[in-house]
Amino acid sequence: MSEQEATEGRTVPSVETAAPLKPNLRQRVKSIAAAVILIAIFATPIAGFIWLRGTIVRETEMNALWHTQTMLIRHLVRTRGDWPASWDDLEEDFQPTNKSHRTDSSSTLHAYVEVDFEVDPQTADVDETDEPPSFIALKSGRLEGETQKANRQLREYIGKSQNRAEK
């Protein structure tokens, strides 16, 4: 230290004792790599859980849709073409399946599937038109392709039944 600095009571750090203001590049790369690894470790199971949950929900919805369609066909066969007025009318046609334990109760079907109980299949135009009748749909609005297939098969069955009745 110089005499002037010592007399004023100040000390000036030397170049060797001063702390570096920025970490070097190697430390930055290590820090970023550690952060990426930690994010991957925590994010992978969370993403996997979200994907698995979505897959289970889609499977449950699809099973509920097809199970309901089968119940409707059973009802139409049993009643010789009478459309059910409510879920209560379909209870007799419910049969648990071995394919999915997630749709083994009619309450699950009620939760996932909407049935148009107002439609009259005897008067409905079941021919392929611009907007054919929709008998069933998922409440979530997902799986539109599967919903269309289920409705198409119901229309085909009803159309065949109408043709048989006319003969």
ChimeraX attribute file (.defattr): number of C-alpha atoms within 10 A of each C-alpha:
attribute: neighborCount
match mode: 1-to-1
recipient: residues
	/A:1	11
	/A:2	8
	/A:3	7
	/A:4	9
	/A:5	11
	/A:6	11
	/A:7	10
	/A:8	8
	/A:9	7
	/A:10	10
	/A:11	11
	/A:12	10
	/A:13	10
	/A:14	8
	/A:15	7
	/A:16	7
	/A:17	7
	/A:18	9
	/A:19	8
	/A:20	8
	/A:21	6
	/A:22	8
	/A:23	8
	/A:24	9
	/A:25	9
	/A:26	8
	/A:27	11
	/A:28	12
	/A:29	11
	/A:30	11
	/A:31	12
	/A:32	11
	/A:33	12
	/A:34	12
	/A:35	12
	/A:36	11
	/A:37	12
	/A:38	11
	/A:39	11
	/A:40	13
	/A:41	11
	/A:42	10
	/A:43	12
	/A:44	11
	/A:45	11
	/A:46	12
	/A:47	12
	/A:48	11
	/A:49	12
	/A:50	11
	/A:51	12
	/A:52	12
	/A:53	12
	/A:54	12
	/A:55	12
	/A:56	12
	/A:57	14
	/A:58	14
	/A:59	16
	/A:60	18
	/A:61	25
	/A:62	21
	/A:63	21
	/A:64	25
	/A:65	26
	/A:66	19
	/A:67	22
	/A:68	27
	/A:69	22
	/A:70	17
	/A:71	18
	/A:72	23
	/A:73	18
	/A:74	17
	/A:75	21
	/A:76	20
	/A:77	12
	/A:78	12
	/A:79	11
	/A:80	11
	/A:81	18
	/A:82	14
	/A:83	20
	/A:84	19
	/A:85	14
	/A:86	12
	/A:87	16
	/A:88	10
	/A:89	13
	/A:90	18
	/A:91	12
	/A:92	12
	/A:93	17
	/A:94	19
	/A:95	13
	/A:96	14
	/A:97	13
	/A:98	9
	/A:99	9
	/A:100	13
	/A:101	11
	/A:102	18
	/A:103	23
	/A:104	18
	/A:105	14
	/A:106	18
	/A:107	10
	/A:108	14
	/A:109	23
	/A:110	15
	/A:111	13
	/A:112	21
	/A:113	23
	/A:114	17
	/A:115	21
	/A:116	16
	/A:117	13
	/A:118	11
	/A:119	15
	/A:120	16
	/A:121	20
	/A:122	14
	/A:123	8
	/A:124	13
	/A:125	15
	/A:126	21
	/A:127	13
	/A:128	11
	/A:129	8
	/A:130	6
	/A:131	9
	/A:132	14
	/A:133	20
	/A:134	17
	/A:135	22
	/A:136	21
	/A:137	23
	/A:138	21
	/A:139	13
	/A:140	12
	/A:141	10
	/A:142	13
	/A:143	15
	/A:144	12
	/A:145	9
	/A:146	16
	/A:147	22
	/A:148	15
	/A:149	12
	/A:150	23
	/A:151	21
	/A:152	19
	/A:153	14
	/A:154	22
	/A:155	22
	/A:156	15
	/A:157	15
	/A:158	20
	/A:159	18
	/A:160	13
	/A:161	17
	/A:162	16
	/A:163	10
	/A:164	9
	/A:165	10
	/A:166	7
	/A:167	5
